């Protein structure tokens, strides 16, 4: 037997009997229910915000962080093709802030000031488009924001006088990591035919262009090389590799014994020259 009992301070609703729930109706339609396990299910709208797909459930479960501990948690149960949300609103915007779980794609999104600023993807990777402020607590200091990271491969192209006629290699691979505004890169190449082009040597194909501002240059050094020609001065002069401002190429030059510099050209290369080079430069 279901009863409603009131006392000086309490109002008791009792759905007596097995499998009986306490149901709340409006105009003949159920808008909320409490089952015998204490689970609360709500549907409809609250202040104009549609929550029919939420099926909010409050019960006693084991929290994920510590499965040996039993506590009270709130669950938002949605259909497989729906999205469950917690919305934070104000009089001007009912959901200016939101935490949303998208079931079709299985990602968790955080919305701040009506814009999604963080997403945790189904594989655990987190996307934060505006970056992360490091080392400044909760401050939003522009100079401490890391807003870009990228890594990948690139294909170095050795050219003489801007050309590479009949040039061939048996090994030619490059790698890079971009952290903020700096690119760190390396490559290794083994030449099998230096071709017929002539002129100053450059390595083109860097993944980004060097920042084109006055005084900004990139640099590199040859970690290992062999099988150069034995032309006069090659053994006495020291290699220096420069990335000019606004360029995506490495220019190979040598500090000359007279105090100036000489450009490395096709004449210093053979059909078996090997080079391992690494360097870094600043980008926009």
Buried (B, 14 or more C-beta within 10 A) or exposed (E): EEEEEEEEEEEEEEBEEEEEEBEEEEEEEEBBBBBEEEBBBBBBEEEEEEBEBBBBBBEEBEEEEEEEEEEEEEEBEBEEEBBBBBBEBEEEEEBBBBBBBBBEEEBBBBBEEEEEBBBBEEEEEEEEEEBEBEEEEEEEEEEBBEEEEEEEEBEBBBBBBEBBEEBEBEEBEBBBBBEEEEBBBBBBBBBEEBBEBEBBBBBBBBBBBBBEEEEBBBEBEBEEEEEBEEEEEBEEBEBBBBBBBEBBBBBBBBBEEEEEBBEBBBBBBBEBBBBBBBBBBBBE
